[in-house]
Amino acid sequence: MRSFKYCVEFEVLKASKACRKEENYKALKEGERVCVRCESEALHENLGWRCQGHGVEGRITRWSALSAPHCHGKWLRAQAAPDRTCTARTCKNESEFIFV
């Protein structure tokens, strides 16, 4: 397996009310941009060494929080290509999540 990571920035289009009740997920609210990191452990060879849920440009996709199943919603990938350096503004603050 490859040993690297990349980040994808998403714009949250919809988030369930349950997300507001969870301290770790308060950043997941409509209109916010969040950074999601893909680490080596989550890469899938059959997806071309990408993470599941990585998104498709121009297409709204669904997400859910693993540790808070009632926190879920929809988002849109906000960048055309993954950020291999994870230097986007949203990747430098607490609004960072990981793919599993």
C-alpha positions as CSV (number, residue, x, y, z in Angstrom):
1,M,0.0,0.0,0.0
2,R,1.2,3.5,-0.8
3,S,2.3,5.7,2.1
4,F,0.8,9.2,1.6
5,K,-2.2,11.3,2.2
6,Y,-4.2,13.9,0.4
7,C,-7.0,16.3,1.3
8,V,-10.3,17.2,-0.3
9,E,-12.2,20.4,0.5
10,F,-16.0,20.2,0.5
11,E,-18.8,22.7,0.9
12,V,-21.5,21.4,3.2
13,L,-24.9,21.8,1.6
14,K,-27.0,20.1,4.2
15,A,-26.3,18.8,7.7
16,S,-28.7,17.1,10.1
17,K,-29.6,18.9,13.4
18,A,-27.8,16.2,15.3
19,C,-24.5,17.6,14.1
20,R,-25.0,20.8,16.1
21,K,-25.3,18.8,19.3
22,E,-21.9,17.1,18.8
23,E,-18.9,19.3,19.7
24,N,-16.6,17.6,17.2
25,Y,-19.1,18.1,14.3
26,K,-20.3,21.7,14.8
27,A,-18.2,22.8,11.7
28,L,-20.5,20.6,9.6
29,K,-23.1,23.2,8.9
30,E,-24.7,24.5,5.7
31,G,-22.4,26.9,3.8
32,E,-19.2,26.0,5.6
33,R,-16.2,24.5,3.9
34,V,-14.4,21.6,5.6
35,C,-11.3,19.7,4.9
36,V,-11.3,15.9,4.7
37,R,-8.0,14.0,4.8
38,C,-7.4,10.7,3.1
39,E,-4.6,8.7,4.9
40,S,-2.8,5.6,3.7
41,E,-4.9,3.3,5.8
42,A,-8.1,4.3,4.0
43,L,-6.8,4.1,0.4
44,H,-8.5,1.6,-1.9
45,E,-6.6,0.1,-4.7
46,N,-9.8,-0.6,-6.7
47,L,-10.6,3.1,-6.6
48,G,-7.2,4.1,-8.1
49,W,-5.6,4.6,-4.6
50,R,-8.3,7.0,-3.5
51,C,-10.5,7.0,-0.4
52,Q,-14.1,6.0,-0.6
53,G,-16.3,9.1,-0.4
54,H,-13.7,11.2,-2.1
55,G,-16.5,12.8,-4.2
56,V,-17.1,13.6,-7.8
57,E,-16.5,17.0,-9.3
58,G,-19.8,18.8,-9.8
59,R,-21.9,16.1,-8.1
60,I,-23.5,16.3,-4.7
61,T,-22.6,13.4,-2.5
62,R,-23.7,12.2,0.9
63,W,-21.7,11.9,4.1
64,S,-22.2,10.6,7.6
65,A,-20.1,10.8,10.8
66,L,-18.9,7.4,12.0
67,S,-19.0,8.1,15.7
68,A,-22.2,10.1,15.5
69,P,-24.5,8.2,13.1
70,H,-27.3,10.8,13.4
71,C,-25.0,13.4,12.1
72,H,-25.2,13.2,8.3
73,G,-25.8,15.4,5.2
74,K,-24.8,16.3,1.7
75,W,-21.8,18.2,0.4
76,L,-20.1,19.2,-2.9
77,R,-16.4,18.8,-3.6
78,A,-15.1,22.4,-3.7
79,Q,-11.9,21.7,-5.7
80,A,-11.3,19.9,-9.0
81,A,-8.2,18.0,-7.8
82,P,-7.2,16.6,-4.5
83,D,-4.7,18.7,-2.5
84,R,-1.7,16.5,-1.9
85,T,-0.1,19.0,0.4
86,C,-3.2,19.6,2.5
87,T,-2.5,23.4,2.6
88,A,-6.0,24.7,2.0
89,R,-7.2,27.2,4.5
90,T,-9.8,24.7,5.9
91,C,-7.1,22.1,6.4
92,K,-5.3,24.3,8.9
93,N,-8.0,24.6,11.5
94,E,-10.3,22.4,13.5
95,S,-12.6,21.8,10.6
96,E,-10.6,18.8,9.5
97,F,-12.0,15.3,9.2
98,I,-10.8,11.9,7.8
99,F,-12.2,9.4,5.4
100,V,-12.5,5.8,6.8
